[in-house]
């Protein structure tokens, strides 16, 4: 395939590293700052801004090819942990014992658009610094393009939920992942100096640390939106079936509410243990919407949890999901508002979220035509940075 000239890319990478130090001075991060029990034994959760000085400084490294080649044992198939539409992910270990994940642009991919997405991921990651967003250790531009991350041995939320060999994830871990992912999205949308829209929020793109802290990963489709823009129109439409907001699927319109919709599907998947699309091609959100509207939240509970879950927390997440998956983007909350619904103490002001009219769900929102979808070939059983197939929509829309 044709790559960007090495010298030009290194200049690009160097300029991003310089801009990163500037961002670190200005960029605040959001985190849960209290986690203690009140007199009733309930966890008190709150979120607020942490001063930039408290945010750890991130550094990058320019890796040489031989270094990552040795770390991955020559990119051995035994170390392959993920394979997506345009990249492969390998587990590795540096000489100092640090476990890494190496994301390699596949040489079989001759699509320049995919190469552009790969470089876009580097540019985006150069402006983020938050515990719930995957941080970049470095990159390599020799013999191809490579991104190097810390390796998360637990894999993705998708693998924890759907891998038959994995034990059932308990409710405490699911709730922590839901809140942490919301914090990461809030940071990308409202706190980071660069206004970032991820465009592909899904369980396979949320990695999990050893202590079940979620990290948003895979920024190949991410977009920077200037503060003065209300939205951005994109063609071709890309993403993952079952997660696409109606306005994006239909018109290619992207803003923060695009991610909010996908986060609603993410919450439903965590609560129900169901995949975003079932065998009959029905989306998870279309199945869950009438259940949520009728207030029968117990029907959403993953049967593997039995009764081992916090009902109050579950209902909060269910209500947040119901707001996120609204057909109209205007009716969806911001991530700040989602967090308030999910973690703030006291009763939820549901009247504040009542729509002035009932949304009419069109039939095409419930079952989208698969003849309009073009899937990249990928290994659907992989369990890392990207382990389900993206779709690309062209002139059919």
VEXLUMLO-665942 format. One record per residue (C-alpha): residue in one letter; residue number from 1; x, y, z. Coordinates in Angstrom, 3 decimals. Layout:
% VEXLUMLO-665942
+---+-----+----------+----------+----------+
| r |   k |       px |       py |       pz |
+---+-----+----------+----------+----------+
| a | NUM |        X |        Y |        Z |
...
+---+-----+----------+----------+----------+
***
This chain:
% VEXLUMLO-665942
+---+-----+----------+----------+----------+
| r |   k |       px |       py |       pz |
+---+-----+----------+----------+----------+
| x |   1 |    0.000 |    0.000 |    0.000 |
| x |   2 |    1.060 |    3.612 |   -0.343 |
| x |   3 |    2.114 |    5.289 |    2.900 |
| x |   4 |    2.802 |    8.904 |    3.737 |
| x |   5 |    6.489 |    9.695 |    3.384 |
| x |   6 |    8.315 |    8.875 |    6.598 |
| x |   7 |    9.919 |   12.315 |    6.912 |
| x |   8 |    6.608 |   14.127 |    6.515 |
| x |   9 |    4.921 |   11.860 |    9.024 |
| x |  10 |    7.651 |   12.356 |   11.611 |
| x |  11 |    7.262 |   16.130 |   11.285 |
| x |  12 |    3.511 |   15.669 |   11.773 |
| x |  13 |    4.063 |   13.506 |   14.829 |
| x |  14 |    6.575 |   15.989 |   16.287 |
| x |  15 |    4.133 |   18.879 |   15.859 |
| x |  16 |    1.406 |   16.934 |   17.674 |
| x |  17 |    3.728 |   16.226 |   20.600 |
| x |  18 |    4.471 |   19.954 |   20.886 |
| x |  19 |    0.761 |   20.816 |   20.825 |
| x |  20 |    0.119 |   18.144 |   23.434 |
| x |  21 |    2.123 |   19.982 |   26.092 |
| x |  22 |    0.047 |   23.098 |   25.371 |
| x |  23 |   -3.196 |   21.177 |   25.788 |
| x |  24 |   -2.056 |   19.646 |   29.057 |
| x |  25 |   -1.675 |   23.120 |   30.539 |
| x |  26 |   -5.246 |   24.075 |   29.679 |
| x |  27 |   -7.149 |   20.822 |   29.677 |
| x |  28 |   -9.171 |   19.936 |   32.729 |
| x |  29 |  -10.368 |   16.425 |   33.261 |
| x |  30 |  -13.561 |   15.157 |   34.818 |
| x |  31 |  -13.613 |   12.343 |   37.318 |
| x |  32 |  -15.683 |   10.882 |   40.107 |
| x |  33 |  -14.265 |   12.598 |   43.157 |
| x |  34 |  -16.297 |   10.962 |   45.891 |
| x |  35 |  -17.037 |    7.313 |   46.476 |
| x |  36 |  -18.140 |    6.817 |   50.039 |
| x |  37 |  -21.112 |    5.426 |   51.909 |
| x |  38 |  -23.761 |    7.564 |   53.551 |
| x |  39 |  -25.659 |    6.582 |   56.693 |
| x |  40 |  -27.953 |    4.332 |   54.663 |
| x |  41 |  -25.018 |    2.447 |   53.201 |
| x |  42 |  -25.583 |    3.809 |   49.696 |
| x |  43 |  -22.629 |    4.952 |   47.633 |
| x |  44 |  -22.434 |    8.709 |   47.207 |
| x |  45 |  -21.267 |    9.555 |   43.702 |
| x |  46 |  -20.427 |   12.960 |   42.332 |
| x |  47 |  -18.436 |   14.351 |   39.463 |
| x |  48 |  -16.623 |   17.636 |   39.112 |
| x |  49 |  -13.692 |   19.315 |   37.444 |
| x |  50 |  -10.216 |   18.483 |   38.668 |
| x |  51 |   -7.548 |   21.154 |   38.326 |
| x |  52 |   -5.119 |   20.619 |   35.427 |
| x |  53 |   -2.195 |   20.406 |   37.852 |
| x |  54 |   -3.704 |   17.217 |   39.238 |
| x |  55 |   -3.871 |   15.635 |   35.799 |
| x |  56 |   -0.923 |   13.305 |   35.132 |
| x |  57 |    1.384 |   14.401 |   32.341 |
| x |  58 |    1.463 |   12.011 |   29.398 |
| x |  59 |    4.558 |   11.409 |   27.304 |
| x |  60 |    4.982 |    9.788 |   23.927 |
| x |  61 |    7.746 |    7.726 |   22.480 |
| x |  62 |    8.787 |    7.150 |   18.898 |
| x |  63 |    9.344 |    3.383 |   18.770 |
| x |  64 |   11.678 |    1.751 |   16.294 |
| x |  65 |   10.324 |   -1.181 |   14.308 |
| x |  66 |   12.785 |   -3.709 |   15.778 |
| x |  67 |   11.587 |   -2.809 |   19.268 |
| x |  68 |    7.938 |   -3.608 |   18.603 |
| x |  69 |    8.899 |   -6.564 |   16.384 |
| x |  70 |   10.732 |   -8.168 |   19.315 |
| x |  71 |    7.971 |   -7.236 |   21.753 |
| x |  72 |    5.334 |   -9.062 |   19.695 |
| x |  73 |    7.617 |  -12.002 |   18.846 |
| x |  74 |    7.661 |  -10.989 |   15.207 |
| x |  75 |    3.936 |  -10.224 |   15.165 |
| x |  76 |    3.261 |  -13.856 |   15.932 |
| x |  77 |   -0.249 |  -15.097 |   15.275 |
| x |  78 |   -0.235 |  -16.334 |   18.880 |
| x |  79 |   -0.135 |  -12.684 |   19.967 |
| x |  80 |   -2.949 |  -11.506 |   17.691 |
| x |  81 |   -5.736 |  -10.290 |   19.990 |
| x |  82 |   -7.880 |   -8.245 |   17.628 |
| x |  83 |   -8.598 |   -7.753 |   13.950 |
| x |  84 |  -10.811 |   -5.074 |   12.471 |
| x |  85 |  -11.630 |   -3.505 |    9.150 |
| x |  86 |   -8.232 |   -1.939 |    8.583 |
| x |  87 |   -5.996 |   -2.856 |   11.504 |
| x |  88 |   -4.687 |   -5.750 |   13.569 |
| x |  89 |   -3.847 |   -5.605 |   17.271 |
| x |  90 |   -1.027 |   -7.634 |   18.814 |
| x |  91 |   -0.151 |   -8.221 |   22.433 |
| x |  92 |    3.491 |   -7.591 |   23.286 |
| x |  93 |    5.963 |   -7.002 |   26.081 |
| x |  94 |    8.785 |   -4.461 |   26.060 |
| x |  95 |   12.223 |   -5.256 |   27.431 |
| x |  96 |   11.362 |   -3.372 |   30.624 |
| x |  97 |    8.404 |   -5.709 |   31.194 |
| x |  98 |    5.642 |   -3.269 |   30.191 |
| x |  99 |    2.750 |   -5.023 |   28.446 |
| x | 100 |    1.711 |   -3.245 |   25.258 |
| x | 101 |   -0.890 |   -3.489 |   22.512 |
| x | 102 |    0.397 |   -2.726 |   19.017 |
| x | 103 |   -2.174 |   -1.599 |   16.479 |
| x | 104 |   -0.893 |   -2.188 |   12.952 |
| x | 105 |   -2.435 |   -0.895 |    9.751 |
| x | 106 |   -2.830 |   -4.028 |    7.664 |
| x | 107 |   -0.837 |   -4.161 |    4.458 |
| x | 108 |   -3.811 |   -5.801 |    2.769 |
| x | 109 |   -5.682 |   -2.518 |    3.151 |
| x | 110 |   -5.053 |   -0.334 |    0.103 |
| x | 111 |   -7.833 |    2.092 |    0.916 |
| x | 112 |   -6.334 |    5.555 |    1.437 |
| x | 113 |   -9.395 |    6.521 |    3.461 |
| x | 114 |   -8.469 |    3.896 |    6.040 |
| x | 115 |   -4.934 |    5.248 |    6.150 |
| x | 116 |   -6.354 |    8.710 |    6.743 |
| x | 117 |   -8.460 |    7.358 |    9.619 |
| x | 118 |   -5.361 |    5.771 |   11.120 |
| x | 119 |   -3.516 |    9.100 |   11.054 |
| x | 120 |   -6.625 |   10.886 |   12.346 |
| x | 121 |   -6.548 |    8.612 |   15.380 |
| x | 122 |   -3.018 |    9.774 |   16.183 |
| x | 123 |   -3.999 |   13.414 |   15.767 |
| x | 124 |   -7.020 |   13.027 |   18.027 |
| x | 125 |   -5.213 |   11.088 |   20.733 |
| x | 126 |   -2.626 |   13.856 |   20.840 |
| x | 127 |   -5.202 |   16.141 |   22.464 |
| x | 128 |   -6.738 |   13.890 |   25.111 |
| x | 129 |   -5.695 |   13.168 |   28.667 |
| x | 130 |   -8.233 |   11.397 |   30.847 |
| x | 131 |   -8.266 |    8.127 |   32.804 |
| x | 132 |  -11.324 |    6.940 |   30.874 |
| x | 133 |   -9.794 |    7.564 |   27.451 |
| x | 134 |   -7.148 |    5.208 |   26.104 |
| x | 135 |   -3.741 |    6.915 |   26.168 |
| x | 136 |   -1.121 |    6.550 |   23.481 |
| x | 137 |    2.322 |    5.296 |   24.493 |
| x | 138 |    3.787 |    6.114 |   21.111 |
| x | 139 |    3.937 |    5.189 |   17.459 |
| x | 140 |    6.237 |    3.721 |   14.835 |
| x | 141 |    6.511 |    4.834 |   11.205 |
| x | 142 |    9.081 |    2.293 |   10.008 |
| x | 143 |    7.820 |   -0.513 |    7.738 |
| x | 144 |    4.248 |    0.701 |    8.066 |
| x | 145 |    2.164 |    2.608 |   10.591 |
| x | 146 |    1.813 |    1.427 |   14.186 |
| x | 147 |    0.156 |    2.777 |   17.326 |
| x | 148 |    1.334 |    1.525 |   20.715 |
| x | 149 |   -0.945 |    1.482 |   23.778 |
| x | 150 |   -0.879 |   -0.036 |   27.236 |
| x | 151 |   -2.259 |   -3.566 |   27.049 |
| x | 152 |   -5.486 |   -4.247 |   28.939 |
| x | 153 |   -5.557 |   -7.983 |   29.727 |
| x | 154 |   -9.302 |   -7.987 |   30.387 |
| x | 155 |   -9.951 |   -6.937 |   26.799 |
| x | 156 |  -13.087 |   -5.062 |   25.822 |
| x | 157 |  -16.521 |   -4.750 |   27.412 |
| x | 158 |  -17.862 |   -6.762 |   24.468 |
| x | 159 |  -15.612 |   -9.711 |   25.246 |
| x | 160 |  -16.508 |   -9.593 |   28.945 |
| x | 161 |  -20.224 |   -9.539 |   28.143 |
| x | 162 |  -20.417 |  -11.965 |   25.244 |
| x | 163 |  -17.440 |  -14.340 |   25.401 |
| x | 164 |  -18.843 |  -17.722 |   26.432 |
| x | 165 |  -15.603 |  -18.518 |   28.238 |
| x | 166 |  -15.807 |  -15.399 |   30.411 |
| x | 167 |  -17.606 |  -15.473 |   33.767 |
| x | 168 |  -20.726 |  -13.343 |   34.111 |
| x | 169 |  -19.748 |   -9.764 |   34.820 |
| x | 170 |  -21.270 |   -8.614 |   38.113 |
| x | 171 |  -23.455 |   -5.524 |   38.440 |
| x | 172 |  -20.884 |   -3.479 |   40.385 |
| x | 173 |  -18.409 |   -3.815 |   37.517 |
| x | 174 |  -21.073 |   -3.021 |   34.905 |
| x | 175 |  -22.143 |    0.113 |   36.753 |
| x | 176 |  -18.540 |    1.264 |   37.147 |
| x | 177 |  -17.960 |    0.756 |   33.419 |
| x | 178 |  -21.141 |    2.660 |   32.530 |
| x | 179 |  -20.256 |    5.660 |   34.683 |
| x | 180 |  -16.598 |    5.691 |   33.639 |
| x | 181 |  -17.510 |    5.601 |   29.954 |
| x | 182 |  -19.944 |    8.486 |   30.481 |
| x | 183 |  -17.156 |   10.454 |   32.158 |
| x | 184 |  -14.835 |    9.798 |   29.239 |
| x | 185 |  -17.435 |   10.973 |   26.718 |
| x | 186 |  -18.224 |   14.051 |   28.804 |
| x | 187 |  -14.533 |   14.891 |   28.726 |
| x | 188 |  -14.317 |   14.514 |   24.937 |
| x | 189 |  -17.438 |   16.589 |   24.308 |
| x | 190 |  -17.285 |   19.334 |   26.895 |
| x | 191 |  -13.944 |   19.534 |   28.698 |
| x | 192 |  -11.076 |   18.813 |   26.335 |
| x | 193 |   -9.927 |   21.954 |   24.433 |
| x | 194 |  -10.598 |   20.079 |   21.207 |
| x | 195 |  -14.286 |   19.275 |   20.819 |
| x | 196 |  -14.145 |   15.586 |   19.838 |
| x | 197 |  -16.963 |   13.424 |   18.473 |
| x | 198 |  -15.989 |    9.740 |   18.660 |
| x | 199 |  -18.568 |    8.374 |   16.148 |
| x | 200 |  -18.099 |    4.712 |   17.059 |
| x | 201 |  -19.008 |    4.219 |   20.720 |
| x | 202 |  -19.711 |    0.527 |   21.306 |
| x | 203 |  -18.735 |   -2.177 |   23.772 |
| x | 204 |  -15.905 |   -3.481 |   21.580 |
| x | 205 |  -14.296 |   -0.025 |   21.613 |
| x | 206 |  -14.360 |    0.286 |   25.395 |
| x | 207 |  -11.350 |   -1.447 |   26.929 |
| x | 208 |  -11.243 |   -2.485 |   30.583 |
| x | 209 |   -8.305 |   -2.178 |   32.971 |
| x | 210 |   -7.461 |   -4.718 |   35.648 |
| x | 211 |   -9.685 |   -2.887 |   38.164 |
| x | 212 |  -12.584 |   -2.563 |   35.685 |
| x | 213 |  -11.918 |    1.065 |   34.783 |
| x | 214 |  -13.231 |    1.632 |   31.241 |
| x | 215 |  -11.171 |    3.372 |   28.562 |
| x | 216 |  -12.643 |    4.679 |   25.321 |
| x | 217 |  -10.472 |    3.514 |   22.413 |
| x | 218 |  -10.336 |    3.396 |   18.607 |
| x | 219 |  -10.511 |    7.003 |   17.412 |
| x | 220 |  -10.230 |    6.154 |   13.721 |
| x | 221 |  -13.635 |    7.716 |   12.953 |
| x | 222 |  -13.349 |   10.588 |   15.442 |
| x | 223 |  -13.935 |   14.168 |   14.311 |
| x | 224 |  -12.836 |   17.508 |   15.716 |
| x | 225 |  -15.652 |   20.054 |   15.609 |
| x | 226 |  -14.877 |   23.767 |   16.014 |
| x | 227 |  -16.769 |   25.350 |   18.891 |
| x | 228 |  -18.752 |   27.601 |   16.541 |
| x | 229 |  -20.131 |   24.634 |   14.555 |
| x | 230 |  -23.456 |   23.183 |   15.672 |
| x | 231 |  -22.942 |   20.025 |   13.618 |
| x | 232 |  -20.981 |   18.538 |   10.751 |
| x | 233 |  -22.201 |   16.666 |    7.663 |
| x | 234 |  -20.141 |   13.620 |    6.699 |
| x | 235 |  -20.037 |   11.347 |    3.663 |
| x | 236 |  -19.687 |    8.438 |    3.381 |
| x | 237 |  -21.513 |    7.417 |    6.533 |
| x | 238 |  -19.436 |    5.046 |    8.650 |
| x | 239 |  -19.988 |    3.300 |   11.945 |
| x | 240 |  -21.441 |    0.095 |   13.314 |
| x | 241 |  -24.950 |   -1.153 |   12.615 |
| x | 242 |  -27.168 |   -0.972 |   15.683 |
| x | 243 |  -25.361 |    2.079 |   17.104 |
| x | 244 |  -26.076 |    4.734 |   14.464 |
| x | 245 |  -28.270 |    7.679 |   15.405 |
| x | 246 |  -31.186 |    8.243 |   12.977 |
| x | 247 |  -30.007 |   11.699 |   11.853 |
| x | 248 |  -26.539 |   10.335 |   11.127 |
| x | 249 |  -27.771 |    7.214 |    9.339 |
| x | 250 |  -30.216 |    9.201 |    7.221 |
| x | 251 |  -28.490 |   12.525 |    6.607 |
| x | 252 |  -24.873 |   12.129 |    7.735 |
| x | 253 |  -25.287 |   14.788 |   10.439 |
| x | 254 |  -22.744 |   14.494 |   13.257 |
| x | 255 |  -22.552 |   16.261 |   16.617 |
| x | 256 |  -22.299 |   15.266 |   20.271 |
| x | 257 |  -25.800 |   13.771 |   20.184 |
| x | 258 |  -24.506 |   11.153 |   17.712 |
| x | 259 |  -22.312 |    9.765 |   20.496 |
| x | 260 |  -25.110 |   10.169 |   23.044 |
| x | 261 |  -27.357 |    7.873 |   21.003 |
| x | 262 |  -24.614 |    5.246 |   20.732 |
| x | 263 |  -23.984 |    5.536 |   24.467 |
| x | 264 |  -27.667 |    4.769 |   25.071 |
| x | 265 |  -27.268 |    1.536 |   23.089 |
| x | 266 |  -24.088 |    0.859 |   25.085 |
| x | 267 |  -26.064 |    1.174 |   28.352 |
| x | 268 |  -28.766 |   -1.188 |   27.085 |
| x | 269 |  -26.124 |   -3.755 |   26.165 |
| x | 270 |  -24.544 |   -3.557 |   29.623 |
| x | 271 |  -27.917 |   -3.888 |   31.378 |
| x | 272 |  -29.414 |   -6.628 |   29.218 |
| x | 273 |  -26.350 |   -8.581 |   28.124 |
| x | 274 |  -27.862 |   -8.625 |   24.617 |
| x | 275 |  -25.943 |   -7.749 |   21.462 |
| x | 276 |  -26.800 |   -4.555 |   19.533 |
| x | 277 |  -28.420 |   -6.584 |   16.740 |
| x | 278 |  -30.123 |   -9.951 |   17.149 |
| x | 279 |  -30.500 |  -12.839 |   14.716 |
| x | 280 |  -33.635 |  -11.340 |   13.170 |
| x | 281 |  -31.794 |   -8.078 |   12.364 |
| x | 282 |  -33.714 |   -6.191 |   15.049 |
| x | 283 |  -31.712 |   -3.529 |   16.830 |
| x | 284 |  -31.380 |   -3.587 |   20.604 |
| x | 285 |  -32.749 |   -0.069 |   20.990 |
| x | 286 |  -35.905 |   -0.858 |   18.988 |
| x | 287 |  -36.499 |   -3.915 |   21.193 |
| x | 288 |  -35.891 |   -1.984 |   24.408 |
| x | 289 |  -37.777 |    1.223 |   23.587 |
| x | 290 |  -41.346 |   -0.091 |   24.220 |
| x | 291 |  -40.161 |   -1.784 |   27.409 |
| x | 292 |  -38.686 |    1.495 |   28.647 |
| x | 293 |  -41.787 |    3.454 |   27.640 |
| x | 294 |  -43.977 |    1.072 |   29.635 |
| x | 295 |  -41.694 |    1.284 |   32.671 |
| x | 296 |  -41.038 |   -2.478 |   32.735 |
| x | 297 |  -37.337 |   -2.088 |   33.456 |
| x | 298 |  -37.061 |   -5.521 |   35.033 |
| x | 299 |  -37.523 |   -7.040 |   31.546 |
| x | 300 |  -34.212 |   -5.466 |   30.540 |
| x | 301 |  -32.174 |   -7.219 |   33.239 |
| x | 302 |  -29.567 |   -9.692 |   32.029 |
| x | 303 |  -30.933 |  -13.063 |   33.181 |
| x | 304 |  -27.420 |  -14.095 |   34.209 |
| x | 305 |  -27.492 |  -11.441 |   36.934 |
| x | 306 |  -30.583 |  -12.994 |   38.511 |
| x | 307 |  -31.416 |  -10.649 |   41.410 |
| x | 308 |  -27.837 |   -9.621 |   42.120 |
| x | 309 |  -28.051 |   -6.002 |   41.039 |
| x | 310 |  -28.827 |   -2.599 |   42.550 |
| x | 311 |  -32.396 |   -1.761 |   41.510 |
| x | 312 |  -31.967 |    1.979 |   42.061 |
| x | 313 |  -28.817 |    2.133 |   39.944 |
| x | 314 |  -30.396 |   -0.054 |   37.272 |
| x | 315 |  -33.446 |    2.207 |   37.004 |
| x | 316 |  -31.229 |    5.269 |   36.739 |
| x | 317 |  -29.272 |    3.705 |   33.882 |
| x | 318 |  -32.497 |    2.594 |   32.201 |
| x | 319 |  -33.910 |    6.116 |   32.336 |
| x | 320 |  -30.643 |    7.556 |   31.026 |
| x | 321 |  -30.723 |    5.043 |   28.146 |
| x | 322 |  -34.332 |    5.955 |   27.315 |
| x | 323 |  -33.299 |    9.602 |   26.941 |
| x | 324 |  -30.193 |    8.811 |   24.900 |
| x | 325 |  -31.949 |    6.690 |   22.260 |
| x | 326 |  -34.642 |    9.219 |   21.440 |
| x | 327 |  -35.171 |    9.522 |   17.701 |
| x | 328 |  -34.910 |   13.300 |   17.798 |
| x | 329 |  -31.427 |   14.557 |   18.682 |
| x | 330 |  -32.960 |   17.700 |   20.208 |
| x | 331 |  -34.682 |   15.572 |   22.833 |
| x | 332 |  -31.491 |   13.781 |   23.880 |
| x | 333 |  -29.448 |   14.982 |   26.857 |
| x | 334 |  -25.850 |   16.147 |   26.817 |
| x | 335 |  -23.313 |   13.918 |   28.566 |
| x | 336 |  -23.334 |   16.321 |   31.542 |
| x | 337 |  -27.061 |   15.725 |   31.867 |
| x | 338 |  -26.619 |   11.975 |   31.374 |
| x | 339 |  -24.138 |   11.880 |   34.258 |
| x | 340 |  -26.528 |   13.774 |   36.509 |
| x | 341 |  -29.237 |   11.207 |   35.793 |
| x | 342 |  -26.831 |    8.324 |   36.391 |
| x | 343 |  -25.016 |    9.363 |   39.577 |
| x | 344 |  -26.628 |   12.313 |   41.358 |
| x | 345 |  -28.426 |   11.622 |   44.622 |
| x | 346 |  -32.165 |   12.209 |   45.010 |
| x | 347 |  -35.147 |   11.674 |   42.760 |
| x | 348 |  -34.847 |   12.145 |   39.016 |
| x | 349 |  -36.888 |   15.053 |   37.683 |
| x | 350 |  -38.642 |   13.086 |   34.966 |
| x | 351 |  -41.054 |   15.929 |   34.225 |
| x | 352 |  -38.116 |   17.980 |   33.016 |
| x | 353 |  -37.510 |   15.359 |   30.313 |
| x | 354 |  -41.058 |   14.995 |   29.014 |
| x | 355 |  -41.337 |   15.715 |   25.311 |
| x | 356 |  -43.981 |   18.181 |   24.117 |
| x | 357 |  -45.303 |   15.515 |   21.795 |
| x | 358 |  -44.969 |   11.794 |   21.381 |
| x | 359 |  -42.200 |   10.815 |   19.013 |
| x | 360 |  -43.474 |    8.908 |   16.034 |
| x | 361 |  -41.103 |    6.065 |   15.320 |
| x | 362 |  -40.847 |    5.348 |   11.629 |
| x | 363 |  -40.704 |    1.732 |   10.537 |
| x | 364 |  -37.288 |    2.262 |    8.971 |
| x | 365 |  -35.915 |    3.242 |   12.378 |
| x | 366 |  -36.867 |   -0.181 |   13.667 |
| x | 367 |  -35.537 |   -2.340 |   10.820 |
| x | 368 |  -32.941 |   -0.846 |    8.518 |
| x | 369 |  -32.362 |   -2.422 |    5.127 |
| x | 370 |  -29.290 |   -4.632 |    5.094 |
| x | 371 |  -29.088 |   -4.225 |    1.316 |
| x | 372 |  -27.800 |   -0.685 |    1.982 |
| x | 373 |  -24.928 |   -1.867 |    4.154 |
| x | 374 |  -21.411 |   -2.612 |    3.030 |
| x | 375 |  -19.347 |   -4.526 |    5.579 |
| x | 376 |  -15.578 |   -4.616 |    5.729 |
| x | 377 |  -14.215 |   -8.115 |    6.130 |
| x | 378 |  -13.113 |   -8.746 |    9.666 |
| x | 379 |  -12.788 |  -11.390 |   12.324 |
| x | 380 |  -15.950 |  -11.079 |   14.402 |
| x | 381 |  -14.552 |  -13.242 |   17.182 |
| x | 382 |  -11.605 |  -10.992 |   18.032 |
| x | 383 |  -11.524 |   -9.323 |   21.401 |
| x | 384 |   -9.615 |   -6.086 |   21.506 |
| x | 385 |   -9.495 |   -2.563 |   20.086 |
| x | 386 |  -12.006 |   -3.427 |   17.392 |
| x | 387 |  -13.834 |   -6.714 |   17.339 |
| x | 388 |  -16.965 |   -6.242 |   15.307 |
| x | 389 |  -17.504 |   -5.161 |   11.734 |
| x | 390 |  -17.899 |   -1.512 |   10.782 |
| x | 391 |  -20.186 |   -0.484 |    7.985 |
| x | 392 |  -19.794 |    2.045 |    5.215 |
| x | 393 |  -22.824 |    3.591 |    3.576 |
| x | 394 |  -22.428 |    5.267 |    0.231 |
| x | 395 |  -24.833 |    6.338 |   -2.464 |
| x | 396 |  -27.592 |    4.025 |   -1.230 |
| x | 397 |  -28.607 |    6.551 |    1.407 |
+---+-----+----------+----------+----------+
***
